[in-house]
Amino acid sequence: MPHLLHLDSSADLATSRSRAITAAFAQAWTARGDDFTVTHRDLHRDPLPHFATNEQHWPAADRLPGAQVPAEQDELTARIHAELLAADVLLVGAPLYNYTVPSTLKVWLDHVHIPGALAGAGTQPLAGRPAVVVSSRGATYDAGSETEGWDHGVPVLRIVLGNSLGMDVHVVQTSATLADRLPELAELKDRGVTEFEAAKAAARELGATL
Ligand SMILES: Cc1cc2nc3c(=O)[nH]c(=O)nc-3n(C[C@H](O)[C@H](O)[C@H](O)COP(=O)(O)O)c2cc1C
C-alpha cells in the first residue's frame, strides 16, 4: 500500500503557499486510488518538543554509557522514525523563515537525523526513497543577485534528507510570495503568481507519478 508522509510547517493557516502546494501534491497522490494513503503531520499546529537538557543525547544510536535521556524523548524519536520508515514518499512543506527552515521543522530534523539509526554509512534504511521539499520564499534569491546563497532552508534539507539519509530529493520552489503585500517587491507580483502556479503544477505532476 503506497504511503505518503506529509509534513507542513507554515505558521500561516489561511494563505500559505507551501500548504497549498503540498495539498496539490497530496490530492494528486490520493487520486491514484484508495490504497494511496497519507499521514499528515502539522508541525506548526502540533509542534514537537525541543530536546531535553543532556549533552550526551545525540546521536541516540551511539550514546555514552549512563547518558540520562528522558523516556518520553526516546519514545517520541522512535515514533517519528517509525512514521518516516512507514512512508514510501516524504513531502515537506518548508517556508523560508529568517533564511532557514521554521524552527518547528528543525526540531523534526533533529529527531530524524540520527547517525547509526537513519543516517550515516551503512545505515540508510530510507536510501533511494523520494523526498519532495516544497520551499516558499517571500523574496527572491536568483543566481548573480545580491541575495544569491542567502536561502539556507533548501540546502540544509538537501544535506540531511539527501546526503545523510540517502533520500532522492526533489525540490519544488516558489519565490516572491510577498510581492502582493510589500510595496518594495510590487514589481515581482506577476513573477510570484507565475511561480506559484508552476509550483502547484509541478507538485501535482510529482504526486501523480512518484
Ligand atoms: C517569521 C518569518 C520569517 C521570514 N523570513 C523570510 C526570509 O528570511 N526570507 C524570505 O524571503 N521570506 C521570509 N519570510 C516570508 C516567507 O518566506 C513567505 O511569507 C513564505 O510565503 C512563507 O511560506 P508560506 O506561504 O507557506 O506561509 C518570513 C516569514 C515569516 C513569518
The ligand as an SDF file (V2000), in Angstrom:
LIG
                    3D

 31 33  0  0  0  0  0  0  0  0999 V2000
    8.9680   34.5200   10.7500 C   0  0  0  0  0  0  0  0  0  0  0  0
    9.1140   34.7500    9.2710 C   0  0  0  0  0  0  0  0  0  0  0  0
   10.3670   34.9250    8.7260 C   0  0  0  0  0  0  0  0  0  0  0  0
   10.5200   35.1140    7.3590 C   0  0  0  0  0  0  0  0  0  0  0  0
   11.7850   35.2290    6.8460 N   0  0  0  0  0  0  0  0  0  0  0  0
   11.9410   35.3250    5.4980 C   0  0  0  0  0  0  0  0  0  0  0  0
   13.2400   35.3510    4.9300 C   0  0  0  0  0  0  0  0  0  0  0  0
   14.2520   35.2680    5.5980 O   0  0  0  0  0  0  0  0  0  0  0  0
   13.3350   35.4540    3.5880 N   0  0  0  0  0  0  0  0  0  0  0  0
   12.2380   35.4980    2.7760 C   0  0  0  0  0  0  0  0  0  0  0  0
   12.4010   35.5610    1.5600 O   0  0  0  0  0  0  0  0  0  0  0  0
   10.9980   35.4870    3.2930 N   0  0  0  0  0  0  0  0  0  0  0  0
   10.8290   35.3760    4.6220 C   0  0  0  0  0  0  0  0  0  0  0  0
    9.5740   35.3220    5.1620 N   0  0  0  0  0  0  0  0  0  0  0  0
    8.4230   35.2970    4.2410 C   0  0  0  0  0  0  0  0  0  0  0  0
    8.0280   33.8660    3.9330 C   0  0  0  0  0  0  0  0  0  0  0  0
    9.0970   33.1300    3.4020 O   0  0  0  0  0  0  0  0  0  0  0  0
    6.8840   33.8780    2.9420 C   0  0  0  0  0  0  0  0  0  0  0  0
    5.7710   34.5460    3.5200 O   0  0  0  0  0  0  0  0  0  0  0  0
    6.5020   32.4760    2.5220 C   0  0  0  0  0  0  0  0  0  0  0  0
    5.4520   32.5830    1.5790 O   0  0  0  0  0  0  0  0  0  0  0  0
    6.0720   31.6570    3.7130 C   0  0  0  0  0  0  0  0  0  0  0  0
    5.5600   30.4020    3.3050 O   0  0  0  0  0  0  0  0  0  0  0  0
    4.0050   30.1280    3.3530 P   0  0  0  0  0  0  0  0  0  0  0  0
    3.3740   30.9890    2.2710 O   0  0  0  0  0  0  0  0  0  0  0  0
    3.8630   28.6910    3.0750 O   0  0  0  0  0  0  0  0  0  0  0  0
    3.4920   30.5170    4.6990 O   0  0  0  0  0  0  0  0  0  0  0  0
    9.3920   35.1560    6.5200 C   0  0  0  0  0  0  0  0  0  0  0  0
    8.1160   34.9870    7.0750 C   0  0  0  0  0  0  0  0  0  0  0  0
    7.9690   34.7980    8.4380 C   0  0  0  0  0  0  0  0  0  0  0  0
    6.5960   34.5850    9.0110 C   0  0  0  0  0  0  0  0  0  0  0  0
  1  2  1  0
  2  3  1  0
  2 30  2  0
  3  4  2  0
  4  5  1  0
  4 28  1  0
  5  6  2  0
  6  7  1  0
  6 13  1  0
  7  8  2  0
  7  9  1  0
  9 10  1  0
 10 11  2  0
 10 12  1  0
 12 13  2  0
 13 14  1  0
 14 15  1  0
 14 28  1  0
 15 16  1  0
 16 17  1  0
 16 18  1  0
 18 19  1  0
 18 20  1  0
 20 21  1  0
 20 22  1  0
 22 23  1  0
 23 24  1  0
 24 25  2  0
 24 26  1  0
 24 27  1  0
 28 29  2  0
 29 30  1  0
 30 31  1  0
M  END
$$$$
